[in-house]
Amino acid sequence: MAGLSIFWRLVLTSMVIIAVMVGVSLYALLQLRQLTVLSTEMVSLHYPAIETAKRLLTSLYSQIQSEKKYFAVRDATFLHNFHEEAEEFSRLLRTLLAQETSSQGQQLLKDTERLHKERLALFASEAEHAANASKDVLAAYENRRDALTDRITSTLQGYIGLHEARISVGVSQSRASSARAETVTEQLALVALLFGLGLAGVASYSILRPLRRLQSHIKEIGQGNFGTPLQIVAPSDLRELVDTVNWVGKKLQQLDDMKSEFLAHVSHELRTPMASIQEGTQLLLDEIPGPLTQEQRTTLRIMADSSRRLIHLISTILDLSKMEAGMMEYRIVPTDLKRVAEISINKVRLLADAKHVQLLMEVPSDRVWVKADFARIEQVLDNLLSNALKFSPEGGVVKLLMEPDPNTGVLLVTVADGGPGIAAEDLPHIFERFYQGRLKGKHVSAGSGLGLALAKKVVEAHGGRIWIESEVGKGTTVRFTLRLTKPGGAT
C-alpha cells in the first residue's frame, strides 16, 4: 500500500468497507429468506391441511345427520343428501392425500379413507334390510357405526394434531432463527463498524503522518535548518511534494552556505584594515605624532570606540562562521566558572555605573568547576551581561545566579534584567542570527543580533542547553546549563 496514491488508498479502503457491509447484508437476507420459507410452508401447507381436515369432520357429522333422518322417515331426499356428503368427503380426502408430503400424514389419511369405505359399506348393507330389521339389529348397527365414526374422527384429529405440532415446531424454529439472526447480524454489524473504522484510521494515519512530518520539516526549514533531507514512506503523490521540499531545502542550504562564506570572507578582509585604523587612532590619542586639541581628541575617541565595536562585530561573525562550518576548536577543561563570571562582571561594571544599574551576583561560596572552554564561556557571559545592561532602565538591577545541582551533575546559570521584555512572537526567533526583537528600551541602540546566536552555539557545543523566559514589561531571563566537574577533571 506504500506506493499507492491518496486517491487509490481512499478508494480501496471504501471498497473493503462496502464489501464487509454487503457481506453483513447478504447474511441478513439469507436469514430472512429462511424465515420466509418457513412462513410460506405454514401458510401454504399446514394451515390448508388443518382446514381441510376440519371440513372432513364437518362432512362426517353431516352424513350421520342425513343417515339418521333417512332411517327415521325413509325419505329419499335424506338418502340423496347422505350420498352427496359421502362423495364430498371422498373428494376432499383425495385432494388432501395428493397434497400431503409426509409419510405419517399419508398413512393417517389412508386409514381415514379405509375406515370411511367401511362406514359406507356398513350403511349400504343396513339400508337394504333396515325396513325388516329388529331393534336389536338396529342397535348393533348403530354401535358399529358409532365405533367407525369415532375411529375416523380420532384419525382426523391425529392428522390435525400432526400439522399443528409442525406449525408449533416451525414457529419455535422461526423465533430461534430470528433471535440468532438478530444476534449474529448485530455482532457482524459491530465487527464491520470496528473494521471499517480501523481501515479508515489506518488509511488516514498513512496519509496524515507523512503530512505532519512534512509540516514539521517545513517549519525546521523556516527556522534555518536546511541540511537534513526528509526521508519518509509516503503515497506517490505526496512523495513528489516531499522531493520538492527536499530540493527547496537543499537550495536554501546552498544559499546559506554561500552567505556564510561571503560573510566570513568579507569579515576576514575587513579585520586587518580595521585593526590598522584602530592602532593608528590609538597612536594619535597617545600624541606620538604630536599634541592634540580637545576637539581632535574627542573625535579620535569616537573613532576608536567605533572601530572597536566594528572589530568585535567582525570577530563575532568569523566565530559564528567557524562554528557553523565545524571548524571552531574548543579547549574544554575544568574551569572555575565563578572566576569567569567575576571577570565578565568587571568588564561591564563601568557601563553599569554609568547607567546607575546595580549588578548582583549570587553564586556559591566555593569555586564552581565546570567542563568548559574558558575564553568561549567568557564570551557567552560577556554577551548576556551586555544585553542585560543595554536593556535595563536607569536604576535597574541585573542579576547573575549560579545554581549547581550535584544530583544531576548540572550547573544552571541565570542572567536576569528588568527591561522591557521580549514579545511572545519574537521568542521562537531570538537565537537566530541578525534577529532583533521589536521591543526595545528607551535610548537603546540597535545591536548586531549575533550575540545570542553565538551564545547558543557555544553552550550547545559544551553539551548544554540555553533558553529564554520573558514577559513584556517584566524583564528577560536567560538560562543555560553546563556540566559540573572537579578540579582534577573527574566528574
C-alpha positions as CSV (number, residue, x, y, z in Angstrom):
1,M,0.0,0.0,0.0
2,A,3.1,2.2,0.4
3,G,3.3,3.0,-3.3
4,L,-0.4,3.8,-3.8
5,S,-1.6,7.4,-4.2
6,I,-4.0,9.0,-1.8
7,F,-6.9,8.6,-4.2
8,W,-6.4,4.8,-4.6
9,R,-5.9,4.4,-0.8
10,L,-9.2,6.0,-0.2
11,V,-10.9,4.0,-3.0
12,L,-9.6,0.7,-1.8
13,T,-10.5,1.4,1.8
14,S,-14.0,2.4,0.8
15,M,-14.4,-0.8,-1.3
16,V,-13.3,-3.0,1.5
17,I,-15.7,-1.3,3.9
18,I,-18.5,-1.6,1.3
19,A,-17.6,-5.3,0.8
20,V,-17.9,-6.0,4.5
21,M,-21.2,-4.2,4.8
22,V,-22.5,-6.1,1.7
23,G,-21.5,-9.4,3.4
24,V,-23.4,-8.5,6.5
25,S,-26.4,-7.5,4.4
26,L,-26.3,-10.8,2.5
27,Y,-26.2,-12.8,5.7
28,A,-29.3,-10.9,7.0
29,L,-31.1,-11.5,3.7
30,L,-30.3,-15.2,3.8
31,Q,-31.8,-15.5,7.3
32,L,-34.8,-13.5,6.2
33,R,-35.2,-15.9,3.2
34,Q,-35.2,-18.9,5.6
35,L,-37.8,-17.3,7.7
36,T,-39.9,-16.6,4.6
37,V,-39.6,-20.3,3.6
38,L,-40.9,-21.4,7.0
39,S,-43.8,-18.9,6.9
40,T,-44.7,-20.0,3.3
41,E,-44.7,-23.6,4.3
42,M,-47.0,-22.9,7.2
43,V,-49.4,-20.8,5.2
44,S,-49.4,-22.9,2.0
45,L,-49.3,-26.4,3.6
46,H,-50.1,-26.8,7.2
47,Y,-53.0,-24.4,7.7
48,P,-54.9,-25.5,4.5
49,A,-54.4,-29.2,5.6
50,I,-55.9,-28.4,9.0
51,E,-58.8,-26.5,7.5
52,T,-59.5,-29.4,5.0
53,A,-59.4,-32.0,7.8
54,K,-61.9,-29.9,9.8
55,R,-64.1,-29.8,6.7
56,L,-63.9,-33.6,6.6
57,L,-65.1,-33.8,10.2
58,T,-67.9,-31.5,9.4
59,S,-68.8,-33.6,6.4
60,L,-68.7,-36.8,8.5
61,Y,-71.1,-35.3,11.0
62,S,-73.4,-34.2,8.2
63,Q,-73.5,-37.8,6.9
64,I,-74.6,-39.0,10.3
65,Q,-77.4,-36.5,10.5
66,S,-78.6,-37.4,7.0
67,E,-78.4,-41.1,7.8
68,K,-80.4,-40.7,11.0
69,K,-83.1,-38.7,9.2
70,Y,-83.3,-41.3,6.4
71,F,-83.7,-44.2,8.8
72,A,-86.3,-42.2,10.7
73,V,-88.7,-41.2,7.8
74,R,-87.4,-43.2,4.8
75,D,-87.3,-40.1,2.7
76,A,-85.2,-40.4,-0.5
77,T,-84.1,-36.8,-0.1
78,F,-82.1,-37.6,3.0
79,L,-80.6,-40.6,1.3
80,H,-79.5,-38.3,-1.6
81,N,-78.0,-35.8,0.9
82,F,-76.1,-38.7,2.5
83,H,-74.6,-39.8,-0.8
84,E,-73.6,-36.2,-1.7
85,E,-71.9,-35.7,1.7
86,A,-70.1,-39.0,1.3
87,E,-68.9,-38.0,-2.2
88,E,-67.8,-34.6,-0.9
89,F,-65.9,-36.4,1.9
90,S,-64.1,-38.7,-0.5
91,R,-63.2,-35.8,-2.9
92,L,-61.8,-33.7,0.0
93,L,-59.9,-36.7,1.3
94,R,-58.3,-37.5,-2.2
95,T,-57.3,-33.8,-2.6
96,L,-55.7,-33.8,0.9
97,L,-53.9,-37.1,0.3
98,A,-52.5,-35.7,-3.0
99,Q,-51.1,-32.6,-1.2
100,E,-49.7,-34.4,1.8
101,T,-45.9,-34.8,1.7
102,S,-45.1,-36.6,4.9
103,S,-45.4,-40.4,5.2
104,Q,-47.1,-40.2,8.6
105,G,-49.7,-37.8,7.3
106,Q,-50.4,-40.0,4.2
107,Q,-50.8,-43.1,6.4
108,L,-53.4,-41.3,8.6
109,L,-55.3,-40.2,5.5
110,K,-55.3,-43.7,4.0
111,D,-56.5,-45.1,7.3
112,T,-59.3,-42.5,7.2
113,E,-60.2,-43.5,3.6
114,R,-60.3,-47.2,4.6
115,L,-62.5,-46.5,7.6
116,H,-64.8,-44.3,5.6
117,K,-65.2,-47.0,3.0
118,E,-66.1,-49.5,5.8
119,R,-68.5,-46.9,7.0
120,L,-70.2,-46.6,3.6
121,A,-70.4,-50.4,3.1
122,L,-72.0,-50.8,6.6
123,F,-74.6,-48.1,5.7
124,A,-75.3,-49.7,2.3
125,S,-75.9,-53.1,4.0
126,E,-78.1,-51.7,6.6
127,A,-80.1,-49.6,4.2
128,E,-81.2,-52.8,2.3
129,H,-82.5,-54.6,5.4
130,A,-83.5,-51.6,7.5
131,A,-87.2,-52.0,6.9
132,N,-87.4,-55.5,8.3
133,A,-84.6,-55.1,10.9
134,S,-85.4,-55.6,14.6
135,K,-84.5,-53.1,17.3
136,D,-81.6,-55.3,18.4
137,V,-80.1,-55.3,14.9
138,L,-80.5,-51.6,14.6
139,A,-78.8,-51.1,17.9
140,A,-75.9,-53.3,16.9
141,Y,-75.6,-51.3,13.6
142,E,-75.6,-48.0,15.5
143,N,-72.9,-49.3,17.8
144,R,-70.7,-50.4,14.8
145,R,-71.4,-47.1,13.0
146,D,-70.5,-45.0,16.1
147,A,-67.3,-47.0,16.6
148,L,-66.3,-46.4,13.0
149,T,-67.2,-42.7,13.3
150,D,-65.1,-42.4,16.4
151,R,-62.1,-44.1,14.7
152,I,-62.5,-41.8,11.7
153,T,-62.8,-38.7,14.0
154,S,-59.8,-39.8,16.0
155,T,-57.7,-40.4,12.9
156,L,-58.5,-37.0,11.5
157,Q,-57.9,-35.4,14.9
158,G,-54.5,-37.1,14.9
159,Y,-53.9,-35.7,11.4
160,I,-54.8,-32.2,12.6
161,G,-52.6,-32.6,15.7
162,L,-49.7,-33.7,13.4
163,H,-49.9,-30.4,11.4
164,E,-50.5,-28.3,14.5
165,A,-47.3,-29.8,16.0
166,R,-45.4,-29.0,12.8
167,I,-46.7,-25.4,13.0
168,S,-45.6,-25.2,16.6
169,V,-42.1,-26.5,15.7
170,G,-41.9,-24.1,12.7
171,V,-42.9,-21.2,14.9
172,S,-40.3,-22.2,17.5
173,Q,-37.7,-22.6,14.8
174,S,-38.6,-19.2,13.3
175,R,-38.3,-17.5,16.7
176,A,-34.9,-19.2,17.4
177,S,-33.6,-18.5,13.9
178,S,-34.9,-14.9,14.1
179,A,-33.2,-14.3,17.5
180,R,-30.0,-16.0,16.3
181,A,-30.0,-14.0,13.1
182,E,-30.6,-10.8,15.0
183,T,-27.7,-11.5,17.4
184,V,-25.3,-12.6,14.6
185,T,-26.3,-9.6,12.5
186,E,-25.7,-7.2,15.4
187,Q,-22.3,-8.8,16.0
188,L,-21.4,-8.7,12.3
189,A,-22.5,-5.1,12.1
190,L,-20.4,-4.2,15.1
191,V,-17.4,-6.0,13.7
192,A,-17.9,-4.4,10.3
193,L,-18.1,-1.0,12.0
194,L,-14.9,-1.5,14.0
195,F,-13.2,-3.0,11.0
196,G,-14.3,0.0,8.9
197,L,-13.1,2.4,11.5
198,G,-9.8,0.6,11.8
199,L,-9.3,0.7,8.0
200,A,-10.3,4.3,7.9
201,G,-7.9,5.0,10.7
202,V,-5.0,3.2,9.0
203,A,-5.7,5.0,5.7
204,S,-5.9,8.3,7.5
205,Y,-2.8,7.7,9.5
206,S,-0.8,6.6,6.4
207,I,-1.8,9.9,4.8
208,L,-1.7,12.3,7.8
209,R,1.6,11.0,9.3
210,P,3.7,11.9,6.3
211,L,1.8,15.3,6.1
212,R,2.6,16.1,9.7
213,R,6.3,15.1,9.3
214,L,6.4,17.2,6.1
215,Q,4.8,20.1,8.0
216,S,7.4,19.8,10.8
217,H,10.2,19.6,8.3
218,I,8.9,22.8,6.6
219,K,8.9,24.5,10.0
220,E,12.5,23.4,10.5
221,I,13.4,24.9,7.1
222,G,11.7,28.1,8.2
223,Q,13.9,28.1,11.3
224,G,17.0,27.8,9.2
225,N,17.7,24.0,9.5
226,F,18.2,23.2,5.8
227,G,20.7,20.4,5.9
228,T,18.9,17.1,6.7
229,P,16.6,15.9,3.9
230,L,13.2,14.3,4.9
231,Q,13.1,10.6,4.4
232,I,9.6,9.1,4.8
233,V,7.4,6.5,3.3
234,A,4.5,8.3,1.7
235,P,1.9,7.9,-1.0
236,S,3.2,8.5,-4.5
237,D,1.6,12.0,-4.9
238,L,2.9,13.1,-1.5
239,R,6.3,11.7,-2.4
240,E,6.6,14.3,-5.2
241,L,5.8,17.0,-2.7
242,V,8.4,15.6,-0.3
243,D,11.0,15.6,-3.0
244,T,10.2,19.2,-3.9
245,V,10.5,20.3,-0.3
246,N,13.9,18.5,0.0
247,W,15.0,20.2,-3.2
248,V,14.0,23.6,-1.8
249,G,15.9,22.8,1.5
250,K,18.9,21.8,-0.5
251,K,18.9,25.0,-2.5
252,L,18.4,27.1,0.7
253,Q,21.3,25.3,2.3
254,Q,23.4,26.2,-0.7
255,L,22.4,29.8,-0.5
256,D,23.0,29.8,3.3
257,D,26.5,28.3,2.8
258,M,27.2,31.0,0.1
259,K,26.1,33.7,2.5
260,S,28.2,32.3,5.4
261,E,31.2,32.0,3.1
262,F,30.7,35.6,1.9
263,L,30.3,37.0,5.4
264,A,33.4,35.1,6.6
265,H,35.4,36.3,3.6
266,V,34.3,39.9,3.9
267,S,34.8,39.9,7.7
268,H,38.3,38.5,7.3
269,E,39.2,41.0,4.7
270,L,37.8,43.9,6.9
271,R,39.5,42.9,10.1
272,T,43.1,43.7,9.0
273,P,42.4,47.3,7.8
274,M,40.2,47.9,10.8
275,A,42.9,46.8,13.1
276,S,45.3,49.2,11.4
277,I,42.7,52.0,11.8
278,Q,42.4,51.2,15.5
279,E,46.1,51.2,16.0
280,G,46.6,54.4,14.1
281,T,43.8,56.1,16.1
282,Q,45.4,54.9,19.4
283,L,48.8,56.3,18.3
284,L,47.2,59.7,17.6
285,L,45.4,59.6,21.0
286,D,48.8,58.9,22.7
287,E,50.1,62.1,20.9
288,I,53.0,60.2,19.3
289,P,52.9,62.3,16.2
290,G,52.3,65.5,18.2
291,P,50.0,67.3,20.6
292,L,46.1,67.3,20.1
293,T,43.5,69.8,20.7
294,Q,40.4,68.9,22.8
295,E,38.2,68.7,19.7
296,Q,40.7,66.4,18.0
297,R,40.9,64.1,21.0
298,T,37.1,63.8,21.2
299,T,36.9,63.0,17.5
300,L,39.6,60.3,17.8
301,R,37.9,58.7,20.8
302,I,34.7,58.4,18.8
303,M,36.7,56.8,16.0
304,A,38.4,54.4,18.4
305,D,35.1,53.3,20.0
306,S,33.5,52.8,16.6
307,S,36.5,50.8,15.3
308,R,36.4,48.6,18.5
309,R,32.7,47.8,18.0
310,L,33.3,47.1,14.4
311,I,36.2,44.7,15.1
312,H,34.1,43.0,17.8
313,L,31.3,42.5,15.3
314,I,33.7,41.2,12.6
315,S,35.2,38.8,15.2
316,T,31.7,37.5,16.2
317,I,30.8,36.9,12.5
318,L,34.0,35.0,12.0
319,D,33.4,32.9,15.1
320,L,29.9,32.1,14.0
321,S,31.1,31.1,10.6
322,K,33.7,28.8,12.1
323,M,31.1,27.2,14.4
324,E,28.7,26.6,11.6
325,A,31.4,25.1,9.4
326,G,32.5,22.9,12.3
327,M,36.0,24.4,12.3
328,M,35.8,26.1,15.8
329,E,38.3,24.5,18.2
330,Y,37.3,24.2,21.9
331,R,39.7,23.6,24.7
332,I,37.3,22.1,27.2
333,V,39.0,21.7,30.6
334,P,37.9,22.0,34.2
335,T,37.2,25.7,34.6
336,D,36.2,27.8,37.6
337,L,33.0,29.5,36.3
338,K,32.9,31.7,39.3
339,R,36.2,33.3,38.2
340,V,34.9,33.7,34.7
341,A,31.8,35.4,35.9
342,E,33.8,37.8,38.1
343,I,35.9,38.8,35.0
344,S,32.8,39.4,32.9
345,I,31.2,41.4,35.7
346,N,34.3,43.6,36.0
347,K,34.2,44.3,32.2
348,V,30.7,45.8,32.3
349,R,30.9,47.5,35.7
350,L,31.8,50.9,34.3
351,L,28.8,50.7,31.9
352,A,26.5,49.6,34.8
353,D,27.8,52.5,37.0
354,A,27.2,55.0,34.1
355,K,23.5,53.8,33.9
356,H,23.1,53.5,37.6
357,V,22.3,49.8,37.2
358,Q,23.1,47.5,40.2
359,L,25.0,44.3,39.4
360,L,24.1,41.4,41.7
361,M,26.0,38.1,41.6
362,E,24.5,35.2,43.7
363,V,27.0,32.3,43.5
364,P,28.1,29.6,45.9
365,S,30.9,30.5,48.3
366,D,33.1,27.7,47.0
367,R,34.5,27.6,43.5
368,V,32.2,26.2,40.8
369,W,34.0,23.9,38.4
370,V,32.6,23.0,35.0
371,K,33.8,21.4,31.8
372,A,34.3,24.5,29.6
373,D,36.5,26.5,27.3
374,F,37.4,29.5,29.4
375,A,37.5,32.0,26.6
376,R,34.3,30.9,24.9
377,I,32.2,30.8,28.1
378,E,33.6,34.2,29.0
379,Q,32.4,35.4,25.6
380,V,28.9,34.0,26.4
381,L,28.7,35.8,29.7
382,D,30.0,39.0,28.2
383,N,27.2,38.9,25.6
384,L,24.5,38.1,28.1
385,L,25.6,40.7,30.6
386,S,26.0,43.4,27.9
387,N,22.5,42.6,26.6
388,A,21.0,42.8,30.1
389,L,22.7,46.1,30.8
390,K,21.7,47.5,27.5
391,F,18.0,46.8,28.0
392,S,17.9,47.6,31.7
393,P,16.4,51.0,32.6
394,E,18.1,53.6,34.7
395,G,18.4,52.5,38.3
396,G,17.6,48.9,37.4
397,V,19.1,45.6,38.6
398,V,21.0,42.9,36.7
399,K,21.4,39.5,38.4
400,L,23.8,36.7,37.7
401,L,22.9,33.5,39.5
402,M,24.7,30.1,39.6
403,E,22.8,27.1,41.0
404,P,24.8,23.8,41.0
405,D,22.9,20.5,41.3
406,P,25.2,17.7,42.4
407,N,22.5,15.1,42.0
408,T,22.2,15.7,38.2
409,G,25.8,17.0,37.7
410,V,24.4,20.2,36.1
411,L,25.1,23.9,36.8
412,L,22.3,26.3,36.0
413,V,23.4,29.8,35.1
414,T,20.9,32.7,35.0
415,V,21.2,36.3,33.8
416,A,18.1,38.4,34.5
417,D,17.2,42.0,33.9
418,G,14.2,44.3,34.4
419,G,14.0,45.6,30.9
420,P,11.0,45.9,28.5
421,G,11.0,42.1,27.9
422,I,10.5,40.2,24.7
423,A,7.2,39.8,22.8
424,A,5.9,36.2,22.7
425,E,6.0,36.1,18.9
426,D,9.7,37.1,19.0
427,L,10.8,34.3,21.4
428,P,11.0,31.4,18.9
429,H,13.4,33.5,16.7
430,I,15.5,35.2,19.3
431,F,18.5,32.9,18.8
432,E,18.6,33.5,15.0
433,R,21.4,35.4,13.5
434,F,20.7,39.1,12.9
435,Y,17.3,38.8,14.5
436,Q,16.3,41.7,16.8
437,G,13.2,41.9,18.9
438,R,10.5,44.5,18.3
439,L,10.5,45.8,21.9
440,K,13.5,48.0,22.9
441,G,14.1,50.1,26.0
442,K,14.5,53.9,25.8
443,H,17.8,55.2,24.5
444,V,18.8,51.6,23.5
445,S,21.0,51.4,20.3
446,A,20.3,48.6,17.9
447,G,22.7,45.7,18.2
448,S,24.0,43.3,15.6
449,G,21.7,40.4,16.5
450,L,24.6,38.0,16.7
451,G,25.3,37.8,20.5
452,L,22.6,35.3,21.4
453,A,23.2,33.2,18.2
454,L,26.9,32.9,19.2
455,A,25.9,32.1,22.9
456,K,23.6,29.3,21.7
457,K,26.3,27.8,19.5
458,V,28.9,27.8,22.3
459,V,26.6,26.4,25.0
460,E,25.4,23.6,22.8
461,A,29.0,22.8,21.8
462,H,29.6,22.3,25.5
463,G,26.7,19.8,25.7
464,G,24.4,22.3,27.5
465,R,21.1,24.0,26.8
466,I,20.2,27.6,26.6
467,W,16.7,29.2,26.7
468,I,14.9,32.5,27.4
469,E,12.0,33.3,29.7
470,S,10.4,36.7,29.2
471,E,7.2,38.6,29.6
472,V,6.6,42.0,28.1
473,G,7.1,44.7,30.7
474,K,8.6,42.4,33.3
475,G,12.1,41.8,32.0
476,T,14.0,38.9,30.5
477,T,15.8,35.9,32.0
478,V,18.3,33.9,30.1
479,R,19.3,30.5,31.4
480,F,21.9,28.0,30.3
481,T,23.3,24.7,31.7
482,L,26.9,23.3,31.8
483,R,28.2,20.0,33.2
484,L,29.8,20.1,36.6
485,T,33.2,18.6,37.2
486,K,36.1,18.6,39.7
487,P,39.4,20.5,39.5
488,G,41.2,17.3,38.5
489,G,38.8,16.6,35.7
490,A,36.8,13.7,37.3
491,T,33.1,14.1,37.3
